[in-house]
């Protein structure tokens, strides 16, 4: 087959995917890969994911399901690992692009392990795919907003409306695709979207996380079919993507002119807390309001709280359900997350167990949280994700705090030691059922740090029981 690009932006994508990755971008790529892998190991123990990982009727293959001793076909490993990567709501993301890395890393990992790819090649493939996907996502988010005005359920779950392209591109690169095969893999995936008709984050059904898994599976399959000679639709590149030109203020094609010059991956964020990032600005504002601010220098007594008023951007106010019944629902409840911090002094994986969700003290405080849309925070979104919090105490005291953006992003990164401890907890959570001790967890941490320097199979071996 001969490569024929129908649009200049498609030609720019192809040229970029064949170009080198500079050292600074590679380091950001390494950080993204390590973050997603840590999240996937923790998510391998999550409800729903663990059952599929252990009991799914998958054929044996050359790709690992993280956190288990199973090796299955790459598309099935990609599906399960991508679902695991988002299950704990602790994976990385990008302010203007959503959760970019989960499908890219989970899908690419399956192909890279099967093809015995070295770490640097894998990280570079993920980095290139990340850049392309951030640019695609900006347009797809704009499309999603317009389409949902007409059909409210359409393109509901943003984890899965773009992420066929990322794992397809990463997998094709890791499978040594020719330029023609890579272009066809891109075209095939660019005309696919795994669309959930509803995103049950408030219900918290475990199947919710598999929408992202199915998307990664489709992406890996797109790469495999392209390598088998399947051609993608050139007409789709025109008919589907040309309308995007009108959706973005600076146009669509212009997004790709900066590939290799402006690295979007440098602005990725990491999560200090295992909950939806829309809950993080209110939580950080709450921490500013209450940490060490009482006369005695102690945390606020939950029974002394009359009300908690949150002002933030519109999307964050969707997280207002105050009585979550499942792990996932709790992670998408700002009232529950804020109440958990006031009652427990922390928000970690243990805060979303069935026992924690049933805590009457936490539920009582959550019922006193009121989320309100604020025009200033909405105008600044998505470049800045801000919130302010006012805690009214029963004695009339008002404690206030505010944040222009949450902790963990490039403008306020997590300290290295704190981030390493977060990853240690994630790895220990996912590997707790295996033959692991503190030394072995340290070995897994070291494998994440050195993911760009070791063969992928060595890294994966360190993330198995």
Residue, then its C-alpha position, 0 to 999 in steps of 0.5 A: x500500500x502507498x501512503x497518501x495523506x488527504x490533509x496537511x495536518x495528517x501529513x504533519x502527524x505522520x512526520x511527527x510520529x517518525x521524528x525523534x523525541x527530545x530528552x526533556x519530552x522523554x522525561x515527561x513521557x517516562x513520568x506519564x508511563x510510570x504514573x499510569x502503570x502505578x495506577x493500573x497495578x492499584x486498579x487491578x484489585x478494584x471491584x469488577x476489574x479483579x474479577x475480569x482479570x482473574x476469571x475472564x475466559x481469555x486465550x493465553x498470549x504474550x501480554x501481561x495483565x498487571x497485578x496478576x500472573x496471567x498472560x493473554x492476547x494483547x487486545x485483552x491485556x490492553x482492555x483489562x489494564x486500561x480499565x484498571x488504570x482508571x478504576x482508582x481515579x488516580x491516573x495522570x491527565x492533562x488540563x485541556x485534554x482529559x485523561x490522555x495517558x491511560x489508554x496509550x500506556x495500557x494499550x502500548x504496553x501490551x504490544x511492547x511486551x509482546x514484541x520485546x520492546x526496550x523501555x526508551x522506545x516504548x516511552x518515546x512511542x507513548x510520548x508521541x501518541x500523547x502529543x497527537x491525542x491531546x490535540x485531537x481531544x481538544x476538538x473532540x471535547x468541543x464536538x462533545x459539548x455541541x452534540x450533547x446539546x442535541x442528544x444528551x447521552x451522546x459521547x457521554x464518557x470522555x475516557x473513551x471518545x478519543x482513546x482508540x487513536x492513542x493505543x493504536x499509534x503506540x502499538x503500531x510503533x512498538x510493533x515496528x510498523x512501516x510508515x504506511x502501516x502506521x498511517x493506516x493504523x491511525x486512519x482506522x483508529x481515527x474513525x472509531x470511538x467507543x461511546x458509552x450512552x451513559x457515564x454512571x459515575x454517580x451510580x459507580x457501576x464497575x462496568x463504567x471503567x471498562x468503557x476505557x478498556x474497550x477503547x484501548x482494546x479497539x486501538x490495539x486491534x486497529x494496529x494489528x489489523x493495519x499490520x495485517x494489511x487493512x486500509x483505513x478510510x481516507x474519506x473519514x479523515x476529510x468528512x469527520x475531521x474537517x468540521x473540527x476546523x470551526x470548533x476551535x478558536x484557532x482552528x483544528x489544523x493549526x493544532x498540529x503545526x506545533x508538533x515537536x515544538x510545543x510539548x503538551x505532555x510537559x503540562x500533564x498533572x498527577x493526582x495526590x488523591x484517588x478521586x475525580x480531579x474535579x473534586x481536587x480544587x475544592x479539597x485543596x481549598x478546604x485544606x487551606x481553610x482548615x489545616x492549622x487554622x483553628x485557635x488550638x491549631x487542630x483539625x476542625x471537629x466535624x461535629x462543629x461544622x454547620x455548613x461547607x459552601x464550595x464555589x467552583x467551575x460548572x463541571x465540578x458542580x456535577x460532583x454534588x451527589x452526597x450519598x455514594x454507595x460504591x467505590x467509584x461513586x465516592x470518588x466522584x462525590x465532592x461532598x463525600x471527598x471533603x467530608x472524608x478529609x474533615x473526618x479522617x484527615x486524609x483522602x486515600x484508597x482506604x477512604x473508599x471501602x464499603x466500610x468507609x462509605x457507610x461511616x455515618x459521621x462522614x455521611x453527615x458532614x457530606x450532607x452539609x456540603x453545597x456546590x455552587x457554580x462561580x462565573x470567575x472559575x468557570x471563565x478560567x476553566x480549563x486552563x485553571x481549575x479553581x475553587x473556594x471554600x467557606x466552612x461555617x462553624x456552629x459558633x459563627x466562625x467562618x474559615x475560608x480557603x481558595x485555589x486557582x488550580x489543584x496540587x499535582x499539576x505543573x504549576x504546583x507539582x507534588x514533592x518527589x518524596x510525597x509522590x514516591x510514597x503515593x506510588x508505594x501505596x498504589x503498588x502495595x494495594x494492587x500487589x497485596x495478594x502476592x508474594x510481596x514484602x517491603x523490599x519487593x515493593x521497593x523493587x517495583x518502585x525502582x522499575x517505574x523509575x527506570x522504565x525508560x532504561x529497561x526492557x519492557x518485559x523486565x518492568x512488567x515482571x516487577x509489577x506481577x505478584 
